[in-house]
Amino acid sequence: MPATLIAHRGGWEATLADLASVPVPEPTESYTPVPYTRLIEELKLHIPRFGLTVEDERYALAREGKQCFGVLTCRNGHAADWGLAIGVRSSYDRSLAVDLVSGSRVFVCDNLAFHGEAQVSRKHTANVFRDLPDLMYRMLADVSSMKAHLAAEIERMKASSLTPERAHHLMSLAIRGGALPASRLPKVLEYYEEMRPEEFGERTAWNLFNSFTAVTSQQAPWRQMESTLKLTKVFREALPTN
Protein backbone atom coordinates (compact mmCIF):
# COMPACT_ATOMS: atom_id res chain seq x y z
CA MET A 1 0.00 0.00 0.00
CA PRO A 2 1.73 3.16 -1.09
CA ALA A 3 2.04 6.19 1.12
CA THR A 4 0.32 9.31 -0.14
CA LEU A 5 1.38 12.94 0.08
CA ILE A 6 -0.76 15.63 -1.54
CA ALA A 7 0.42 19.21 -1.96
CA HIS A 8 -2.11 21.92 -2.71
CA ARG A 9 -3.45 25.16 -1.22
CA GLY A 10 -0.14 26.84 -2.03
CA GLY A 11 2.06 23.84 -1.22
CA TRP A 12 4.60 22.27 -3.58
CA GLU A 13 6.64 19.10 -3.76
CA ALA A 14 10.19 19.50 -2.49
CA THR A 15 13.52 17.70 -2.23
CA LEU A 16 15.69 17.35 0.86
CA ALA A 17 17.89 20.09 -0.62
CA ASP A 18 14.82 22.34 -0.82
CA LEU A 19 14.05 21.62 2.84
CA ALA A 20 17.63 22.47 3.80
CA SER A 21 17.49 25.77 1.89
CA VAL A 22 14.64 27.19 3.98
CA PRO A 23 16.05 29.65 6.56
CA VAL A 24 15.67 28.40 10.14
CA PRO A 25 14.26 31.11 12.44
CA GLU A 26 16.11 32.14 15.55
CA PRO A 27 14.99 30.46 18.78
CA THR A 28 13.35 32.40 21.60
CA GLU A 29 12.73 31.61 25.25
CA SER A 30 9.44 29.93 24.37
CA TYR A 31 10.18 28.63 20.88
CA THR A 32 12.86 26.22 19.64
CA PRO A 33 12.64 25.50 15.89
CA VAL A 34 13.70 22.06 14.68
CA PRO A 35 15.46 22.21 11.28
CA TYR A 36 13.51 20.13 8.77
CA THR A 37 16.52 18.13 7.63
CA ARG A 38 17.63 17.41 11.20
CA LEU A 39 14.17 16.02 11.94
CA ILE A 40 14.29 13.77 8.87
CA GLU A 41 17.86 12.64 9.56
CA GLU A 42 17.03 11.76 13.16
CA LEU A 43 14.00 9.76 12.03
CA LYS A 44 15.97 7.89 9.35
CA LEU A 45 18.62 7.07 11.95
CA HIS A 46 16.06 5.29 14.14
CA ILE A 47 14.11 3.45 11.42
CA PRO A 48 16.66 0.64 10.78
CA ARG A 49 16.73 -0.18 14.51
CA PHE A 50 13.20 -1.52 14.14
CA GLY A 51 13.91 -3.76 11.15
CA LEU A 52 12.64 -1.27 8.59
CA THR A 53 14.31 0.08 5.43
CA VAL A 54 13.28 3.32 3.75
CA GLU A 55 12.26 2.58 0.17
CA ASP A 56 10.81 5.92 -0.85
CA GLU A 57 10.57 9.43 0.59
CA ARG A 58 8.40 12.34 -0.53
CA TYR A 59 8.38 15.89 0.82
CA ALA A 60 6.41 19.10 0.37
CA LEU A 61 6.63 22.69 1.58
CA ALA A 62 3.88 25.24 2.14
CA ARG A 63 3.44 28.83 3.36
CA GLU A 64 6.63 30.00 1.65
CA GLY A 65 8.54 27.15 3.29
CA LYS A 66 7.20 27.79 6.79
CA GLN A 67 5.49 24.38 6.84
CA CYS A 68 7.02 21.01 5.93
CA PHE A 69 5.38 17.67 5.22
CA GLY A 70 6.83 14.27 4.34
CA VAL A 71 6.04 10.59 3.92
CA LEU A 72 8.65 7.82 4.13
CA THR A 73 7.61 4.41 2.81
CA CYS A 74 9.37 1.52 4.52
CA ARG A 75 10.05 -2.09 3.55
CA ASN A 76 9.12 -4.40 6.36
CA GLY A 77 9.99 -7.90 5.17
CA HIS A 78 6.59 -8.42 3.55
CA ALA A 79 6.91 -5.78 0.83
CA ALA A 80 5.18 -7.97 -1.74
CA ASP A 81 2.03 -7.79 0.36
CA TRP A 82 2.03 -4.48 2.19
CA GLY A 83 4.18 -1.62 3.34
CA LEU A 84 4.47 0.62 6.37
CA ALA A 85 4.67 4.36 6.03
CA ILE A 86 5.74 7.17 8.35
CA GLY A 87 4.43 10.70 7.96
CA VAL A 88 6.17 13.76 9.38
CA ARG A 89 4.96 17.34 9.73
CA SER A 90 6.58 20.45 11.22
CA SER A 91 6.80 24.22 10.81
CA TYR A 92 8.94 27.31 11.28
CA ASP A 93 6.01 29.66 11.98
CA ARG A 94 4.66 27.92 15.11
CA SER A 95 1.57 26.77 13.22
CA LEU A 96 2.50 23.08 13.54
CA ALA A 97 4.15 21.02 16.25
CA VAL A 98 6.55 18.21 15.34
CA ASP A 99 4.07 15.46 14.41
CA LEU A 100 4.91 11.88 13.48
CA VAL A 101 2.31 9.41 12.27
CA SER A 102 2.62 5.81 11.14
CA GLY A 103 0.39 3.22 9.56
CA SER A 104 -0.11 0.81 6.72
CA ARG A 105 -1.42 3.82 4.82
CA VAL A 106 -0.69 7.47 5.59
CA PHE A 107 -2.25 10.63 4.15
CA VAL A 108 -0.36 13.86 4.76
CA CYS A 109 -1.61 17.08 3.22
CA ASP A 110 -0.74 20.75 3.46
CA ASN A 111 -4.38 21.53 4.33
CA LEU A 112 -3.40 20.12 7.77
CA ALA A 113 -5.18 16.77 7.38
CA PHE A 114 -2.96 14.24 9.12
CA HIS A 115 -4.20 10.70 9.66
CA GLY A 116 -2.66 7.35 10.49
CA GLU A 117 -2.80 4.45 12.89
CA ALA A 118 -0.22 5.67 15.45
CA GLN A 119 0.73 9.27 16.17
CA VAL A 120 2.97 11.29 18.49
CA SER A 121 3.45 15.05 18.79
CA ARG A 122 5.89 17.50 20.41
CA LYS A 123 5.64 21.30 20.55
CA HIS A 124 8.61 23.49 19.59
CA THR A 125 9.49 24.38 23.16
CA ALA A 126 12.55 24.02 25.36
CA ASN A 127 14.18 20.55 25.36
CA VAL A 128 12.53 19.54 22.08
CA PHE A 129 15.89 18.22 20.83
CA ARG A 130 16.30 16.17 24.02
CA ASP A 131 12.83 14.67 23.64
CA LEU A 132 12.89 13.90 19.90
CA PRO A 133 14.72 10.54 20.15
CA ASP A 134 12.23 9.23 22.74
CA LEU A 135 9.33 10.56 20.67
CA MET A 136 10.57 8.68 17.62
CA TYR A 137 11.29 5.54 19.62
CA ARG A 138 7.75 5.44 20.98
CA MET A 139 6.21 5.95 17.56
CA LEU A 140 8.46 3.34 15.92
CA ALA A 141 7.74 0.91 18.74
CA ASP A 142 4.08 1.27 17.83
CA VAL A 143 5.05 0.63 14.20
CA SER A 144 6.89 -2.53 15.25
CA SER A 145 3.83 -3.81 17.11
CA MET A 146 1.63 -2.88 14.18
CA LYS A 147 3.93 -4.74 11.79
CA ALA A 148 3.39 -8.04 13.59
CA HIS A 149 -0.35 -7.42 13.85
CA LEU A 150 -0.72 -6.61 10.14
CA ALA A 151 1.38 -9.61 9.15
CA ALA A 152 -0.91 -11.85 11.22
CA GLU A 153 -3.99 -10.31 9.59
CA ILE A 154 -2.60 -10.94 6.12
CA GLU A 155 -1.78 -14.57 6.93
CA ARG A 156 -5.32 -15.00 8.26
CA MET A 157 -6.77 -13.62 5.01
CA LYS A 158 -4.51 -15.91 2.97
CA ALA A 159 -5.67 -18.90 4.99
CA SER A 160 -9.38 -18.02 4.62
CA SER A 161 -10.78 -19.93 1.65
CA LEU A 162 -13.81 -18.40 -0.03
CA THR A 163 -16.73 -20.16 -1.61
CA PRO A 164 -18.61 -18.05 -4.16
CA GLU A 165 -21.35 -17.48 -1.58
CA ARG A 166 -18.90 -16.34 1.10
CA ALA A 167 -17.08 -14.06 -1.36
CA HIS A 168 -20.37 -12.41 -2.34
CA HIS A 169 -21.24 -11.99 1.34
CA LEU A 170 -17.92 -10.23 2.00
CA MET A 171 -18.48 -8.00 -1.02
CA SER A 172 -21.89 -7.06 0.29
CA LEU A 173 -20.47 -6.26 3.74
CA ALA A 174 -17.75 -4.11 2.17
CA ILE A 175 -20.26 -2.12 0.13
CA ARG A 176 -22.53 -1.66 3.16
CA GLY A 177 -19.49 -0.64 5.19
CA GLY A 178 -18.74 2.19 2.78
CA ALA A 179 -15.49 0.76 1.39
CA LEU A 180 -16.71 1.44 -2.16
CA PRO A 181 -19.88 2.68 -3.84
CA ALA A 182 -22.02 -0.15 -5.18
CA SER A 183 -21.42 1.09 -8.73
CA ARG A 184 -17.76 -0.02 -8.45
CA LEU A 185 -18.57 -3.60 -7.44
CA PRO A 186 -18.53 -4.92 -11.05
CA LYS A 187 -14.90 -3.79 -11.31
CA VAL A 188 -14.05 -5.62 -8.08
CA LEU A 189 -15.67 -8.75 -9.51
CA GLU A 190 -13.68 -8.34 -12.70
CA TYR A 191 -10.38 -8.28 -10.81
CA TYR A 192 -11.45 -11.17 -8.59
CA GLU A 193 -12.48 -13.33 -11.55
CA GLU A 194 -9.15 -12.63 -13.26
CA MET A 195 -7.38 -14.36 -10.34
CA ARG A 196 -7.79 -17.81 -11.87
CA PRO A 197 -7.30 -20.72 -9.44
CA GLU A 198 -4.77 -22.40 -11.75
CA GLU A 199 -2.52 -19.34 -11.47
CA PHE A 200 -3.29 -17.95 -8.02
CA GLY A 201 -4.29 -21.11 -6.19
CA GLU A 202 -7.39 -21.42 -4.06
CA ARG A 203 -9.55 -18.30 -3.88
CA THR A 204 -9.00 -16.59 -0.54
CA ALA A 205 -10.01 -13.49 1.38
CA TRP A 206 -6.59 -12.06 0.48
CA ASN A 207 -7.44 -12.33 -3.23
CA LEU A 208 -10.70 -10.53 -2.63
CA PHE A 209 -9.10 -7.86 -0.43
CA ASN A 210 -6.60 -7.10 -3.20
CA SER A 211 -9.39 -6.97 -5.77
CA PHE A 212 -10.99 -4.23 -3.71
CA THR A 213 -7.75 -2.29 -3.21
CA ALA A 214 -7.06 -2.48 -6.95
CA VAL A 215 -10.28 -0.49 -7.41
CA THR A 216 -9.82 1.87 -4.44
CA SER A 217 -6.39 2.81 -5.80
CA GLN A 218 -8.19 4.50 -8.70
CA GLN A 219 -9.89 6.96 -6.33
CA ALA A 220 -8.70 10.36 -5.15
CA PRO A 221 -5.95 9.89 -2.52
CA TRP A 222 -7.96 11.09 0.47
CA ARG A 223 -10.81 8.74 -0.50
CA GLN A 224 -8.32 5.89 -0.99
CA MET A 225 -7.37 6.22 2.66
CA GLU A 226 -11.00 6.24 3.84
CA SER A 227 -11.89 3.26 1.66
CA THR A 228 -8.89 1.21 2.76
CA LEU A 229 -9.56 1.79 6.46
CA LYS A 230 -13.24 0.85 6.04
CA LEU A 231 -12.35 -2.22 3.97
CA THR A 232 -9.84 -3.39 6.57
CA LYS A 233 -12.45 -2.97 9.32
CA VAL A 234 -14.94 -5.13 7.40
CA PHE A 235 -12.43 -7.93 6.81
CA ARG A 236 -11.20 -7.81 10.43
CA GLU A 237 -14.73 -8.22 11.76
CA ALA A 238 -15.86 -10.82 9.23
CA LEU A 239 -12.93 -13.24 9.31
CA PRO A 240 -12.31 -15.73 12.13
CA THR A 241 -9.44 -14.99 14.49
CA ASN A 242 -8.31 -18.59 14.83
N, C-alpha and C positions, 0 to 999 in steps of 0.2 A: 504494500500500500504506500504510494508515494506521499511524501510530505507536500504541503501546499503553502505557498506564500504569495499573497496578492498585494500589489502596490497600486493604489489609486488615491483619489482625493489629494493630489499634489505630491504623492510619493513616487519614487522611482527605484528601479533595481540598481544594486550597487555591488562593487567588488570589495574585498578586504582593503585594497589600496584606497578606495574611495572612503571607507570608514576611517582609515588612519589619517586621511587628509582633512577631516573635519576638526577645526580648532576646539580644544578641550577648555572649557571655562575654568576660571580660577576658583578654588574652593573658598568657602566661608566658614564661619563658626558652626552654622547649621546645615551646610550643604557640602558634600564631598562627591564630585563627579567621578564616575568610573569610565575611563577611556574604553570606547567600543572594542578596539582590538585586544586590549588587555582582558576584557570580559570573555571574548571568544577564545583567546589563547588559554586562559585558565580552564574554561570548560573543556576544550579539546585535550588538555593535559589529564583531566580526570576520566574522560570517557573510556580509554583503553583499560583502566583499572577494573572496569565492570564487564570485561569481555566483549566490548563493542568496538567497531571500527567505523569511522566516518567515511561514508561512500559519496556523499554529495552535500554541498552547502550552498545556500541561497541567502542573499541579504538585500535589504532595501533601506532607503533613507526617506525621511519626510520632514516637513517644516524646516526647509533649508538646512537639513542635516541635523536638526536638533532632536530628532527621534530616529531610533535605529531598530530594525526588526531582522530576524534571521531564523532559518530552519535548517537543522543539520540532520540528514538522514543517515541512520546507522545500520550496518550489517550486524546481525545477531546470531549467526549460525544457522538460521532457517530462512535465508534471504530468498530462496525460491518460493517460499510461501507467504512471508510477510516481513515487514520491516518496522523498526522503531524509529521515532523521530523526536527531536528535541527542538523546541522553539525558544527563542530568546528575544527579549524586548527591553529597551532602556532609553534614556533621554539625557540631553544636556540642558534642558530648559525646565526641569523639575516637574514636567507633566507626567512622566512615567517613572515608576520605581524600577529596580532591576527585577525582571520577572523571568522565570524559567518554567517551561511547561513540557511535559513529555506524554507520549501516547503512541498507539499504533497508527494514529492519524492525527496530524496537527494542522490547525488553520490559524495563520498569523497574518493580520491585516493592519494597514496603517489607519484604518478607521477605528482602531482600538479594540476590535474583536480579538479575543485571545482565549482559545479553548483547547482542552486536552484532558488527559485522564489523570495526571498528577501535576501539581503546580506548587511552586514556592516563590516568595517575593521578599525583597529587602529594599527599604528606602535608602536614598543617597544621604545618609547621615554619618556621624562620626563612627569609626570602626567598621565601615562597610567593607574595606579591604580585608580586615581580620575575619569577618564573618562569611565572606564569599566562599572559601573552600568548604566550610561546613554546610552552607546552603546547597552547593552543588552536590556534595556527598549525599545529603538527604534526598535530593531529587533523583539522583542516579540510583540510589538504593531502592527507591520506589520503582524505577525503571527495571532494575534487576528482578524484583519480585514480579512485576508485570510480565516480564519476558517469560518466566516459567509458567505463569498462569495462562498466557496466550498460547504458548506451545502446547500446553495440556488441552486447551480448547480445540486447537486445530487437530490434534491427534484424535480427540473425541469425534469431531466431525468426519474425519477420514474413516473412522471405524464404524460410523453409523450408516448402514446400508439403507437404501430408499427403494421401496416399491413405488410404482406409479401413483398409487393412492396416497402414500405418505408424502411423496414429493409435491403433489398437488395441494395437500393440506398445508405443508410448509409455505408454499407460494401464497396461499390464501392468507395465512397468518402474517406474512411479510407485507402484503398489500394492506391488510387491515391495520397493521402496525405503523403504516406510513413510510415504509422503506422506499417505496416507489409508487407512483400513480398507477392505477389499474391499466391505463392505456399502454404502459411499457411492458406489461407481462408477456405479450407475444414475443418480444425481443429476448426476454429471459428464457422463454421456452426454446427459442431458436438456438441460443448458445448451449443450453442444457442438452438438447437433442444432438447437437454436433459432437458432444463428448461420447462417442461410440464406445460401448463396452469392450470391443476387441482392441481398442487403442488405449483407453483410459481405465480399463478394469471395471469392477463392479460400480454401479452408480451409488454415490455417497452424498451425504449432506455437504461435504467439502466441495464436490462438483457443483452442487446447486448454489452454495454460497458464492462461489467464484462466477457463476453465471449471472447472479445478481450484481456483483461488483463490476463485472464487465459492462453492465448497462449503467450503473450509477456513475462510473468514471466518465460518462459522456455528459454529465450534468455540469452546471456551474460549480466551481470549487466549494463555495460555502454550502451548497445543497448536497454535494458529495459527502461532506463531513456529516451532515445531519442524517442522510440516508444510511451511511455506513454504521453509525452508532445505533440507529433504530434497527437495522438488519441484524447486527450483532446481538442486540437485546432479545430479538425474536428467537434466534437460534439458541442462545443460552438457555432461555426458558423452555424451549420445546424439546431439546435433546436430553437424554438421560445423563446423569452425572456418574454413572458407574457401568 
